[in-house]
Amino acid sequence: MANKIQLSPKKILNKHFQIDFKGYSATEVDYFLDTVKEDYETFANMLNESYEQIENLQKENEALKMKMANMERDQMIQQDNLRSMEENLSSNVDLLKRISNLEKEVYKNK
């Protein structure tokens, strides 16, 4: 069964059956109802596939949001670590300069 819809609401509304000597032609009505049934089955299959796809995309979206939040958190931690390292480096450079100046003074007098 291909996902091809055979009827539209307008076609269903405007459908006229041939009148037989006892009423409508039973085979024509049966054929029409079979077509309606097939269309409903097609619609149901299409809807189910769409719902599954939506569910899968929502799960993927949630996973990506969590991954993004984790990456943002990791980035914040790395930025904090970088700031901390820069502060330590700055204080180490100051200490080295002080030591150098002290050594100059100590060895200058000798």
C-alpha positions in Angstrom: 0.0 0.0 0.0 1.6 3.2 -1.1 1.1 6.4 0.9 -1.1 7.9 -1.8 -4.4 9.4 -0.7 -7.2 8.6 -3.1 -10.0 10.7 -1.7 -10.3 14.3 -0.6 -13.0 15.6 1.7 -14.6 17.3 -1.4 -14.7 14.0 -3.3 -16.3 12.2 -0.4 -18.9 15.0 0.1 -19.8 15.1 -3.6 -19.9 11.3 -4.2 -23.1 10.2 -6.0 -24.0 6.6 -6.4 -25.9 5.1 -9.3 -29.4 4.1 -8.3 -30.2 0.5 -8.9 -33.8 -0.9 -9.1 -33.5 -1.7 -5.3 -31.5 1.5 -4.4 -27.8 2.2 -4.7 -25.5 -0.3 -6.4 -24.1 -2.4 -3.6 -20.8 -3.1 -5.4 -20.3 0.6 -6.1 -21.0 1.5 -2.4 -18.7 -1.4 -1.3 -15.9 -0.2 -3.6 -16.3 3.4 -2.3 -16.2 2.3 1.3 -13.2 0.1 0.7 -11.4 3.2 -0.8 -12.4 5.2 2.2 -11.1 2.5 4.5 -7.8 2.3 2.7 -7.4 6.1 2.9 -8.0 6.0 6.7 -5.4 3.2 7.0 -3.0 5.3 5.0 -3.7 8.4 7.1 -3.2 6.3 10.3 0.1 4.9 9.1 1.3 8.4 8.1 0.3 9.8 11.4 2.0 7.0 13.3 5.2 7.5 11.3 5.0 11.2 11.9 4.5 10.7 15.7 7.4 8.4 15.8 9.6 10.8 13.9 8.5 13.7 16.2 9.3 11.6 19.3 12.7 10.7 17.9 13.5 14.3 17.1 12.4 15.4 20.5 14.6 12.9 22.2 17.5 13.9 20.0 16.8 17.6 20.7 16.8 16.9 24.5 20.1 15.0 24.2 21.7 17.9 22.2 20.4 20.4 24.8 22.0 18.4 27.6 25.2 18.1 25.6 25.2 21.8 25.0 24.6 22.5 28.7 27.5 20.2 29.7 29.8 21.9 27.2 28.8 25.4 28.5 29.5 24.2 32.0 32.9 22.8 31.0 33.7 26.0 29.2 32.9 28.0 32.4 35.1 25.7 34.4 37.9 26.1 31.9 37.6 29.9 31.9 37.7 29.9 35.7 40.8 27.6 35.6 42.4 30.0 33.0 41.7 33.0 35.2 43.2 31.2 38.2 46.3 30.2 36.2 46.7 33.8 35.0 46.5 35.1 38.5 49.1 32.6 39.7 51.4 33.4 36.8 51.1 37.1 37.6 52.0 36.5 41.2 54.8 34.2 40.3 56.3 36.8 37.9 56.1 39.4 40.7 57.9 37.0 43.1 60.6 36.2 40.5 61.2 39.9 40.0 61.5 40.5 43.7 63.9 37.6 44.1 65.9 38.9 41.2 66.1 42.4 42.7 67.1 40.9 46.1 69.8 38.8 44.5 71.1 41.9 42.7 71.3 43.8 46.0 72.9 40.9 47.9 75.5 40.1 45.2 76.2 43.7 44.4 77.6 44.3 47.9 79.9 41.3 47.7 
